[in-house]
């Protein structure tokens, strides 16, 4: 890997570690800290998705998700994955966040003619890895709205753009999404 790829990942990992270290102190750990909570995300962009996340602290959370999308070119596709997010101003009404994302994508592309892409269908199965950044607007203690952008690298060729999805080249693309987060605890 190049240093330009590894350096941002190291900075993010160190900032997450420092956030976790700030939340622990000397003495016994509390039984149920107030800042730990379950979260539910509903989002729309390149796909519709629902995710249940767990916030380790006010600044650090992990968010697994399932997504289902439809494209007029490729039909239905399925996405599952997870993100590790760092929120930078959790007490402010408008709070920026950044994170790392990993997803598994399963779909197919229907060829318009039998000679295209070697047959009637071409499968797209693979992993997408990248970074995510966005803003969260806290409506109340339990509800917040978010807007996010993801820069993802695919392990397969994906030459399709659509709502909330733009290709940079055959293996890299940008996704944008918006949604609602519900704090469950």
C-alpha atoms as a printed R data frame, in Angstrom:
    type eleno elety resid chain resno       x       y       z
1   ATOM     1    CA   UNK     A     1   0.000   0.000   0.000
2   ATOM     2    CA   UNK     A     2   1.112   3.528  -0.625
3   ATOM     3    CA   UNK     A     3   1.842   5.892   2.260
4   ATOM     4    CA   UNK     A     4  -0.922   8.221   1.010
5   ATOM     5    CA   UNK     A     5  -3.406   5.375   1.539
6   ATOM     6    CA   UNK     A     6  -2.083   4.179   4.893
7   ATOM     7    CA   UNK     A     7  -1.547   7.591   6.539
8   ATOM     8    CA   UNK     A     8  -5.241   8.669   6.641
9   ATOM     9    CA   UNK     A     9  -6.229   5.226   7.952
10  ATOM    10    CA   UNK     A    10  -3.632   5.471  10.726
11  ATOM    11    CA   UNK     A    11  -4.800   8.974  11.718
12  ATOM    12    CA   UNK     A    12  -8.409   7.759  11.885
13  ATOM    13    CA   UNK     A    13  -7.455   4.656  13.913
14  ATOM    14    CA   UNK     A    14  -5.470   6.757  16.382
15  ATOM    15    CA   UNK     A    15  -8.307   9.260  16.790
16  ATOM    16    CA   UNK     A    16 -10.735   6.389  17.489
17  ATOM    17    CA   UNK     A    17  -8.328   4.910  20.034
18  ATOM    18    CA   UNK     A    18  -7.965   8.283  21.755
19  ATOM    19    CA   UNK     A    19 -11.767   8.653  21.911
20  ATOM    20    CA   UNK     A    20 -12.080   5.256  23.565
21  ATOM    21    CA   UNK     A    21  -9.241   6.049  25.979
22  ATOM    22    CA   UNK     A    22 -10.961   9.293  27.050
23  ATOM    23    CA   UNK     A    23 -14.085   7.361  28.035
24  ATOM    24    CA   UNK     A    24 -12.266   5.054  30.459
25  ATOM    25    CA   UNK     A    25 -10.707   6.170  33.685
26  ATOM    26    CA   UNK     A    26  -9.161   4.737  36.830
27  ATOM    27    CA   UNK     A    27 -11.361   2.581  39.031
28  ATOM    28    CA   UNK     A    28 -14.153   0.158  38.202
29  ATOM    29    CA   UNK     A    29 -16.088   0.638  35.006
30  ATOM    30    CA   UNK     A    30 -19.663   1.871  35.429
31  ATOM    31    CA   UNK     A    31 -22.396  -0.733  34.875
32  ATOM    32    CA   UNK     A    32 -24.355   1.197  32.226
33  ATOM    33    CA   UNK     A    33 -22.745   4.468  31.126
34  ATOM    34    CA   UNK     A    34 -25.217   7.013  29.795
35  ATOM    35    CA   UNK     A    35 -23.247   7.615  26.606
36  ATOM    36    CA   UNK     A    36 -23.491   3.997  25.389
37  ATOM    37    CA   UNK     A    37 -26.583   3.443  23.251
38  ATOM    38    CA   UNK     A    38 -28.210   1.506  20.455
39  ATOM    39    CA   UNK     A    39 -28.967   3.384  17.233
40  ATOM    40    CA   UNK     A    40 -31.140   2.694  14.205
41  ATOM    41    CA   UNK     A    41 -30.353   4.313  10.832
42  ATOM    42    CA   UNK     A    42 -32.743   4.631   7.889
43  ATOM    43    CA   UNK     A    43 -31.055   5.927   4.739
44  ATOM    44    CA   UNK     A    44 -31.672   6.514   1.066
45  ATOM    45    CA   UNK     A    45 -29.180   7.180  -1.705
46  ATOM    46    CA   UNK     A    46 -27.870   4.640  -4.205
47  ATOM    47    CA   UNK     A    47 -29.874   2.069  -2.188
48  ATOM    48    CA   UNK     A    48 -32.412   2.022   0.614
49  ATOM    49    CA   UNK     A    49 -30.834   0.764   3.801
50  ATOM    50    CA   UNK     A    50 -31.603   0.032   7.426
51  ATOM    51    CA   UNK     A    51 -28.913  -0.372  10.020
52  ATOM    52    CA   UNK     A    52 -28.694  -0.992  13.731
53  ATOM    53    CA   UNK     A    53 -25.618   0.497  15.331
54  ATOM    54    CA   UNK     A    54 -23.956   0.593  18.707
55  ATOM    55    CA   UNK     A    55 -22.281   3.721  20.076
56  ATOM    56    CA   UNK     A    56 -19.379   2.832  22.369
57  ATOM    57    CA   UNK     A    57 -19.172   6.457  23.433
58  ATOM    58    CA   UNK     A    58 -20.528   9.837  22.376
59  ATOM    59    CA   UNK     A    59 -17.908   9.967  19.630
60  ATOM    60    CA   UNK     A    60 -17.356   6.387  18.425
61  ATOM    61    CA   UNK     A    61 -19.866   3.928  16.914
62  ATOM    62    CA   UNK     A    62 -20.043   0.822  14.743
63  ATOM    63    CA   UNK     A    63 -22.948   0.505  12.284
64  ATOM    64    CA   UNK     A    64 -23.716  -2.749  10.459
65  ATOM    65    CA   UNK     A    65 -26.318  -2.350   7.698
66  ATOM    66    CA   UNK     A    66 -28.387  -4.128   5.060
67  ATOM    67    CA   UNK     A    67 -29.371  -2.475   1.803
68  ATOM    68    CA   UNK     A    68 -31.563  -3.233  -1.168
69  ATOM    69    CA   UNK     A    69 -31.536  -1.210  -4.355
70  ATOM    70    CA   UNK     A    70 -33.004  -1.203  -7.835
71  ATOM    71    CA   UNK     A    71 -31.545   0.098 -11.057
72  ATOM    72    CA   UNK     A    72 -33.309   0.259 -14.429
73  ATOM    73    CA   UNK     A    73 -30.077  -1.030 -15.955
74  ATOM    74    CA   UNK     A    74 -29.250  -3.888 -13.564
75  ATOM    75    CA   UNK     A    75 -32.420  -4.703 -11.635
76  ATOM    76    CA   UNK     A    76 -32.299  -5.460  -7.918
77  ATOM    77    CA   UNK     A    77 -29.065  -5.541  -5.948
78  ATOM    78    CA   UNK     A    78 -28.194  -6.353  -2.341
79  ATOM    79    CA   UNK     A    79 -25.598  -4.715  -0.092
80  ATOM    80    CA   UNK     A    80 -24.494  -5.602   3.435
81  ATOM    81    CA   UNK     A    81 -21.668  -4.035   5.378
82  ATOM    82    CA   UNK     A    82 -20.460  -2.091   8.370
83  ATOM    83    CA   UNK     A    83 -18.961   1.279   9.239
84  ATOM    84    CA   UNK     A    84 -16.838   2.538  12.087
85  ATOM    85    CA   UNK     A    85 -17.683   6.222  12.665
86  ATOM    86    CA   UNK     A    86 -16.107   9.011  14.684
87  ATOM    87    CA   UNK     A    87 -18.408  11.946  15.529
88  ATOM    88    CA   UNK     A    88 -16.435  15.121  16.242
89  ATOM    89    CA   UNK     A    89 -18.930  17.394  18.071
90  ATOM    90    CA   UNK     A    90 -21.530  15.067  19.634
91  ATOM    91    CA   UNK     A    91 -23.051  17.757  21.904
92  ATOM    92    CA   UNK     A    92 -23.545  20.324  19.122
93  ATOM    93    CA   UNK     A    93 -26.753  20.579  17.099
94  ATOM    94    CA   UNK     A    94 -24.713  20.215  13.862
95  ATOM    95    CA   UNK     A    95 -22.048  17.537  14.201
96  ATOM    96    CA   UNK     A    96 -19.549  16.379  11.537
97  ATOM    97    CA   UNK     A    97 -18.514  12.719  11.358
98  ATOM    98    CA   UNK     A    98 -16.020  10.560   9.464
99  ATOM    99    CA   UNK     A    99 -15.392   6.858   9.232
100 ATOM   100    CA   UNK     A   100 -14.301   3.734   7.436
101 ATOM   101    CA   UNK     A   101 -16.730   1.571   5.462
102 ATOM   102    CA   UNK     A   102 -16.700  -1.990   4.186
103 ATOM   103    CA   UNK     A   103 -19.515  -3.561   2.159
104 ATOM   104    CA   UNK     A   104 -20.348  -6.724   0.244
105 ATOM   105    CA   UNK     A   105 -22.270  -6.118  -2.981
106 ATOM   106    CA   UNK     A   106 -24.317  -8.695  -4.913
107 ATOM   107    CA   UNK     A   107 -26.075  -7.876  -8.176
108 ATOM   108    CA   UNK     A   108 -26.177  -8.460 -11.894
109 ATOM   109    CA   UNK     A   109 -26.154  -6.403 -15.056
110 ATOM   110    CA   UNK     A   110 -28.478  -7.361 -17.872
111 ATOM   111    CA   UNK     A   111 -26.819  -7.162 -21.269
112 ATOM   112    CA   UNK     A   112 -28.798  -5.337 -23.943
113 ATOM   113    CA   UNK     A   113 -27.631  -7.743 -26.648
114 ATOM   114    CA   UNK     A   114 -26.197 -11.285 -26.331
115 ATOM   115    CA   UNK     A   115 -22.818 -10.137 -27.677
116 ATOM   116    CA   UNK     A   116 -22.415  -7.572 -24.884
117 ATOM   117    CA   UNK     A   117 -20.482  -8.650 -21.785
118 ATOM   118    CA   UNK     A   118 -20.227 -12.271 -22.918
119 ATOM   119    CA   UNK     A   119 -23.852 -13.314 -22.445
120 ATOM   120    CA   UNK     A   120 -27.234 -12.330 -21.140
121 ATOM   121    CA   UNK     A   121 -26.067 -11.431 -17.606
122 ATOM   122    CA   UNK     A   122 -22.893 -10.314 -15.923
123 ATOM   123    CA   UNK     A   123 -22.649 -10.820 -12.180
124 ATOM   124    CA   UNK     A   124 -21.298  -8.165  -9.856
125 ATOM   125    CA   UNK     A   125 -20.193  -9.734  -6.594
126 ATOM   126    CA   UNK     A   126 -17.474  -8.243  -4.505
127 ATOM   127    CA   UNK     A   127 -16.239  -6.075  -1.712
128 ATOM   128    CA   UNK     A   128 -16.342  -2.288  -1.514
129 ATOM   129    CA   UNK     A   129 -13.951  -0.490   0.872
130 ATOM   130    CA   UNK     A   130 -13.704   3.216   1.547
131 ATOM   131    CA   UNK     A   131 -14.171   6.290   3.672
132 ATOM   132    CA   UNK     A   132 -17.343   8.107   4.726
133 ATOM   133    CA   UNK     A   133 -17.903  11.675   5.876
134 ATOM   134    CA   UNK     A   134 -20.942  13.760   6.626
135 ATOM   135    CA   UNK     A   135 -22.983  15.996   8.893
136 ATOM   136    CA   UNK     A   136 -25.568  15.091  11.499
137 ATOM   137    CA   UNK     A   137 -28.313  17.538  12.569
138 ATOM   138    CA   UNK     A   138 -29.767  16.689  15.996
139 ATOM   139    CA   UNK     A   139 -33.513  17.399  16.000
140 ATOM   140    CA   UNK     A   140 -33.966  16.143  19.572
141 ATOM   141    CA   UNK     A   141 -32.245  13.848  22.050
142 ATOM   142    CA   UNK     A   142 -33.607  10.785  20.196
143 ATOM   143    CA   UNK     A   143 -33.801  11.883  16.526
144 ATOM   144    CA   UNK     A   144 -31.241  13.249  14.096
145 ATOM   145    CA   UNK     A   145 -30.968  13.758  10.341
146 ATOM   146    CA   UNK     A   146 -27.775  12.999   8.445
147 ATOM   147    CA   UNK     A   147 -26.235  13.600   5.050
148 ATOM   148    CA   UNK     A   148 -23.157  11.656   4.018
149 ATOM   149    CA   UNK     A   149 -20.740  11.051   1.175
150 ATOM   150    CA   UNK     A   150 -18.761   7.861   0.642
151 ATOM   151    CA   UNK     A   151 -15.708   7.331  -1.521
152 ATOM   152    CA   UNK     A   152 -15.553   3.590  -2.267
153 ATOM   153    CA   UNK     A   153 -13.173   1.266  -4.092
154 ATOM   154    CA   UNK     A   154 -14.727  -1.841  -5.677
155 ATOM   155    CA   UNK     A   155 -13.069  -5.229  -6.195
156 ATOM   156    CA   UNK     A   156 -15.106  -5.581  -9.409
157 ATOM   157    CA   UNK     A   157 -15.737  -3.396 -12.445
158 ATOM   158    CA   UNK     A   158 -18.816  -1.227 -11.972
159 ATOM   159    CA   UNK     A   159 -19.557   1.094 -14.857
160 ATOM   160    CA   UNK     A   160 -22.940   2.443 -13.880
161 ATOM   161    CA   UNK     A   161 -24.076   5.764 -12.442
162 ATOM   162    CA   UNK     A   162 -27.478   6.518 -11.013
163 ATOM   163    CA   UNK     A   163 -29.300   8.290  -8.219
164 ATOM   164    CA   UNK     A   164 -26.784   9.036  -5.485
165 ATOM   165    CA   UNK     A   165 -23.977   7.119  -7.242
166 ATOM   166    CA   UNK     A   166 -21.278   8.522  -9.549
167 ATOM   167    CA   UNK     A   167 -18.320   6.662 -11.037
168 ATOM   168    CA   UNK     A   168 -14.840   8.125 -10.887
169 ATOM   169    CA   UNK     A   169 -13.506   5.207 -12.950
170 ATOM   170    CA   UNK     A   170 -14.322   1.484 -13.370
171 ATOM   171    CA   UNK     A   171 -13.381   0.641  -9.756
172 ATOM   172    CA   UNK     A   172 -13.924   3.830  -7.734
173 ATOM   173    CA   UNK     A   173 -17.128   5.737  -7.101
174 ATOM   174    CA   UNK     A   174 -18.846   8.296  -4.887
175 ATOM   175    CA   UNK     A   175 -22.170   7.631  -3.133
176 ATOM   176    CA   UNK     A   176 -24.289  10.250  -1.384
177 ATOM   177    CA   UNK     A   177 -27.131   9.494   1.007
178 ATOM   178    CA   UNK     A   178 -29.450  11.140   3.504
179 ATOM   179    CA   UNK     A   179 -31.414   9.653   6.334
180 ATOM   180    CA   UNK     A   180 -32.751   9.575   9.859
181 ATOM   181    CA   UNK     A   181 -31.184   8.143  13.006
182 ATOM   182    CA   UNK     A   182 -33.248   7.008  15.979
183 ATOM   183    CA   UNK     A   183 -31.562   6.653  19.367
184 ATOM   184    CA   UNK     A   184 -33.048   3.536  20.977
185 ATOM   185    CA   UNK     A   185 -31.531   3.785  24.463
